[in-house]
């Protein structure tokens, strides 16, 4: 589950969040993480998914938008001189393996339960049996 808390108003001009309707049903999709120039910000192939096919969700400061982590989302470039600030919070099972994203490798904040310890690609519970 992902949550966006808007600290500023968003619109088409400053790049409101946009969602591809029904895309959460597709499940996990492989992201491009490398180009011929080297590592890049993880993203989906633009030949397969276009912002033009998405639904805009303009928001006011203080609005909260909640969506499934598998929902394809993005935004156009901010074309104004105003900033567009949001706080993004992702809620995940601590044993889920993250495969792409800017927070890859960072532990995040535990809100419930215990964090598993990672050994290689495997997650092990820290609870005693």
C-alpha positions in Angstrom: 0.0 0.0 0.0 1.4 3.4 -0.9 0.2 6.7 0.5 0.9 10.2 -0.9 0.4 13.2 1.4 0.2 16.4 -0.7 2.1 19.3 0.8 1.3 21.5 -2.2 -1.6 21.7 -4.7 -1.0 19.6 -7.8 -2.4 20.1 -11.3 -1.6 19.1 -14.9 0.8 22.1 -15.1 2.9 21.1 -12.1 2.7 17.3 -12.7 -0.1 15.7 -10.7 0.1 12.0 -10.0 -1.5 9.8 -12.7 -2.6 6.2 -12.6 -3.1 3.5 -15.2 -6.6 2.2 -14.5 -6.7 -1.5 -13.6 -2.9 -1.9 -13.7 -2.8 -3.2 -10.1 -4.2 -6.5 -11.4 -1.0 -7.0 -13.4 1.0 -7.7 -10.3 4.8 -7.3 -10.3 6.3 -5.9 -13.5 10.0 -6.0 -14.3 11.5 -2.5 -14.2 14.3 -1.2 -16.4 17.2 -0.5 -14.0 20.1 -0.3 -16.5 20.6 1.4 -19.9 23.6 1.4 -22.2 24.7 4.5 -20.3 24.7 2.6 -16.9 22.3 2.4 -13.9 19.2 4.4 -14.1 16.1 5.2 -11.9 13.9 2.1 -12.1 11.0 2.6 -14.5 8.7 0.7 -16.9 9.3 0.6 -20.6 7.7 3.7 -22.1 7.1 1.7 -25.3 4.6 -0.5 -23.3 3.2 2.1 -20.9 2.4 5.8 -21.6 1.3 8.7 -19.4 -1.2 9.5 -22.1 -3.2 6.4 -21.1 -3.3 7.3 -17.4 -6.0 9.0 -15.3 -4.9 12.3 -13.6 -5.5 12.8 -9.9 -5.1 16.5 -9.2 -5.0 17.2 -5.4 -5.1 20.1 -2.9 -2.6 20.6 -0.1 -3.5 18.2 2.7 -5.1 15.6 0.4 -4.1 12.0 0.8 -4.0 9.6 -2.1 -3.8 5.8 -1.3 -3.1 3.2 -3.9 -1.9 -0.4 -4.4 1.9 -0.7 -4.8 1.3 -2.5 -8.1 -0.6 0.4 -9.7 1.3 1.9 -12.6 1.8 5.6 -11.8 3.8 8.6 -12.8 3.6 12.3 -13.6 4.5 14.8 -16.2 7.4 17.2 -15.5 6.5 20.3 -13.4 6.3 23.1 -15.9 5.7 25.9 -13.4 7.9 27.9 -11.1 6.1 26.5 -8.1 7.4 23.5 -6.2 5.4 20.2 -5.9 6.0 18.5 -2.6 4.6 15.3 -1.4 5.4 12.8 1.3 5.3 9.2 0.2 4.8 6.4 2.7 4.8 2.7 1.6 3.4 0.0 3.9 4.9 -3.4 3.2 5.2 -6.8 4.8 8.8 -6.7 6.2 9.5 -10.0 4.5 8.7 -8.7 1.0 11.7 -8.5 -1.2 12.1 -5.1 -2.8 13.1 -5.5 -6.5 13.2 -1.9 -7.7 12.9 1.7 -6.4 14.8 4.5 -4.9 14.7 3.0 -1.3 16.2 -0.3 -2.4 18.5 -1.4 0.3 17.2 1.0 2.9 15.4 -0.7 5.8 12.4 1.7 6.3 10.5 2.2 9.5 8.8 -0.7 11.2 5.3 0.1 12.3 4.3 -3.4 13.5 6.0 -6.7 14.0 9.7 -7.6 13.7 12.1 -6.9 10.9 13.6 -10.1 9.4 17.3 -10.2 9.0 18.6 -10.6 5.5 21.3 -13.1 4.5 22.1 -12.9 0.8 18.7 -12.9 -1.0 16.9 -14.8 1.7 14.9 -13.3 4.6 14.9 -14.9 8.0 12.6 -14.0 10.9 14.3 -12.6 14.0 11.7 -14.2 16.2 12.8 -17.1 18.4 11.1 -20.4 17.6 
